[in-house]
């Protein structure tokens, strides 16, 4: 059995479907044929029983008795000699002890318990099958001989009348069933080919993508069945892969572009310092100091850019990862404000922070808040003010800088995007992308809008609670 199953599983899907359809139809046809045979047989037997019942010999026409040796003694069937129905059946007289004699016909019938029971009781009747002396099968009706205690009459007709019809029926059923099974096999193969044609197209598409890496291929979607859904899923998958590949290529191109500028400047400054050492021409102290400061700044910029790229390359673990903890958002904002004051000592930073606790990755949250505040410090004018508020999980950072043009707002969270006015300032263009990624992973929302009277308002909404969960370590 296991070997058959293994060979079946080894067949192509199309062949398996056709075989299953053929077997199912064959079983259905076989079951229908068997049921038809039994129904027809029962109908024929019932008709034969009705014919035997109509062929009963009236007891008044039978006289005599059965001898001990089974011979009929003075048994006479009287009546109208012109009535031929009496002589169409085999008729024999049976006594209570099992003795019998044939009074119509040439073959005697085996006496069964049904016959003796009717003879002994003198009442009722019995239909049953019996075998004649020549081996033929007969259908028998036995009924009591009224007025003759202990005697019964058995009227029989050969079952060949039924068997011949059933044999012909079997031939017809076998012929029809054979045609039905062959037709089912052909129909199953056609259905399998037709039904699997979309799967063949999908297979060809997958093989084409695997062979050529052409992610622009799309499969036509027809209808709304399972195959159509599978085609839509494949199209969505290839579209997502194509988008991911484009984003990856764009990230590499943007990163290369951003790295080229500080690396070129760094290389130039280092070459100047090296040439000074090689030629022995000393660089004036002030110029040398400026060169070293520029090298340090460029190295710092490179380190920040590399850190931002590493942050963006991390997988999206989302809330629920191993590093997620309950964090006091107001404390994290207060710490970030202290760092921002060091970077903008000439600025005034005001803070109104209401308690709020969130479940996030602490390092990612701290980096996001620092990026928002650094952005506000970077664009605030000297002596300006940065206003920070936290109320029920809504963090607002407002600066009084030049603001962002309306047509630039949709791009502020794109990777490496920088407004024309900010390209002369230090930065990689990844800070707000990191903010958006961190906030969305934490189930929150982030937005950057123009403020009334000039400046920009950064808004971050994080889900949480005003009180920490019980027995939860805070970070």
Secondary structure as UniProt FT lines:
FT   HELIX           2..10
FT   HELIX           13..54
FT   HELIX           59..61
FT   STRAND          62..66
FT   TURN            68..69
FT   STRAND          72..77
FT   TURN            81..82
FT   HELIX           84..88
FT   STRAND          90..95
FT   TURN            96..97
FT   STRAND          100..104
FT   HELIX           113..121
FT   STRAND          125..132
FT   TURN            133..134
FT   STRAND          137..144
FT   TURN            146..147
FT   TURN            149..150
FT   STRAND          151..158
FT   HELIX           160..212
FT   TURN            215..216
FT   HELIX           226..279
FT   HELIX           285..313
FT   TURN            319..320
FT   TURN            322..323
FT   STRAND          324..328
FT   HELIX           329..343
FT   TURN            345..346
FT   STRAND          348..353
FT   STRAND          357..361
FT   HELIX           362..379
FT   TURN            382..383
FT   STRAND          385..391
FT   TURN            392..393
FT   STRAND          394..398
FT   HELIX           406..411
FT   TURN            412..413
FT   TURN            415..416
FT   HELIX           420..422
FT   TURN            423..424
FT   HELIX           431..441
FT   TURN            442..443
FT   STRAND          445..450
FT   TURN            452..453
FT   STRAND          456..461
FT   TURN            470..471
//
